[in-house]
Amino acid sequence: MKYIAGKLGLFVLTLWAAVTLNFFLPRLMPGSPADAAIAKLAQNGPVTEATRAAIEAQLGVPDGSLWEQYASYLRQVVTLDFGVSYTFYPQTVSSMVSTALPYTLILVGIVTILAFVLGTLIGVAAAWKRGTWLDSLPTLSGSFMSTFPYFWTALLLLFFLGYVLHWFPTTGAYSATTTPAFSFAFLGDALLHAALPALTILLTSLGGWIIGMRNAMINTLGDDYVTFAEANGLRGGTVAIRYAARNAILPNLTGFGLALGGVVGGSILVEQVFGYPGIGYLLFNAVIGQDYPLMQALFLMITVSVLIANFLVDILYGVLDPRTRR
Amino acid sequence: MTSTQNVRIPTDGAADGAVAATSRWRSFSRTLGVVWSNGKARVGIVILGLFVLVAIFAPLLAPYDPKDTSFDRNLDATGAHWLGTTAAGEDVLSQLIFGARISILVGLAAGVLSTLIAVAIGLSWGYLKGFASEVVGFIVNLFLVIPGLPLMIVIAAYLQNGGILMIIAVIVVTGWAWGARVLRSQTQSLRGRDFVTAAQFSGERAPRIVFREILPNMTSLIVGSLFGAATAAILAEAGLEFLGLGDSSIVSWGTMLYWAQNSNALLTGQWALLFAPGLCIALLALSLTLINFGVDAVSNPRLRDGKATK
């Protein structure tokens, strides 16, 4: 109980720090949203002081002391009211986020779980059959794939499978002719659109899981209790799964938890390449359009979900590995 | 090693330095031997070496000026332009060759800077105890859990249109924490060793113990985290530039892909324009990862290739 309370306290403190960082980040940087909007206008001619005041009022540029701004920002965060988007006026930030979120959660979420399960299994096999092709093939191709820039893998798949072979659609989450609904036609269409982004994320993230699991497993395989289990004549599979893998998976669970938290942030580069309307693509558009309210809300949401995931993993870790509770 | 122990330590300072230098050189070359004996690392060193040579001699190797827009646009591979030309009429091969400079520069600069921060913070964090350690730990963990790419993108968006220096700064700010945590745990395990206790009893001050006694024992770990940080930096730089957050007028592999996507190289079917820059990024990142296999083997003999161990 004391362990959980301590972790909870740390979580709340980290949450506060992240929320505050998100508040100070734009304020530490040179320039303001109004400056950016005025710079765009200034290209067409001189900007008067009255225009500037009008723009600041329109963009809802915060006034008052830093403390007042901070207080109203905290109120916004608690009530999840992030105001109106600059570039997609008059839509609110919250409605845009809730439209984009399901796409990211389903696509990246499923692929992340799949990659972890597959990668871990392959990693176990690679460590157990160390020195054979079962080891060198996945380790080498895995480390090769994980050095590929995400967006490049995405571009290649898009080019060959999308533009050259026409197997998959090249952009969006569903065809322009269909409307989102719970029908087989729409779901099939959505699945086809999700295939290339999913394949990209799977290919680029698999290698990390394989190598992480393999290296952790090789370390546990050298431990005495594994040798002892082998000396007792237990079957190979039993030793590999029930003895070595069970302990080796612990460090990877932390990574998995963080990856699950990272699902909310989506895969910015991949979503951008495929024009997939998830959170990552929204963040990209917010950045390009200098849509500060949207950007701040997205960054906060992405960070907070990683923090929550991290907290849950810490708790789970304490349950799975009693040594960490001390 | 045994011979130096039997030799009486010379009182002359210069000779003392010479002995230290040779033994340091010997351990360095032995370490290099372990790295080189790893087949994967050897391939990595060769690839990295090739890229460094290309970057250094880019003006001699490139057939044209990378910013020369006087050629026909969207050419496929021809005798005059081996990889074709871009939508703006630039020679792709020349851009590719000059692009190596940016990636290696960013990888080196951002890698070294974030490793320096990681060493300074990781080692002090590992040596400190009590409240100070908790505070440092909190800050490091904060930087660890905040998602790197979104943070980089948001900072880059606030610092509009910064150049390559902005990109390096953003990568360093978001990239040092991982190394700090790895180095901290190693410091913690070393600080209980006898030689540290001996140094403490002989009255050495904490900074000297940390950086002169403990630090040399984790050289391979630091080198490993340097290569790791450089790999991450190269990939991050390419990603940021591909998104158009940086100076898109410079010639780098990331901006090449940015322009390729924005000029619809996918539709015109210029696969070389898409393929070549990404392959270079991947190969450069791969070479560093491969070298790290060898570096890992220095600190963890269990990972060494069976036949290579003496």
Interface residues (C-beta under 8 A of the other chain):
Chain A: L10 L13 T14 A17 A18 L21 L25 P26 M29 P30 G31 A36 G131 L140 S143 F144 S146 T147 F148 P149 Y150 F151 W152 T153 L155 L156 L158 F159 G162 Y163 V164 T170 N215 I218 N219 G222 L258 G262 G265 I268 L269 Q272 V273 L283 F284 V287 I288 Q290 M295 L298 F299 I302 T303 V306 L307 N310
Chain B: K40 F138 N141 L142 V145 I146 P147 L149 P150 L151 I153 V154 I155 A156 A157 Y158 L159 Q160 T231 L235 A238 G239 F242 L243 G244 L245 L257 A260 Q261 L266 L267 G269 W271 L274 F275 P277 G278 L279 I281 A282 A285 L286 T289 L290 F293 R302 L303 G306
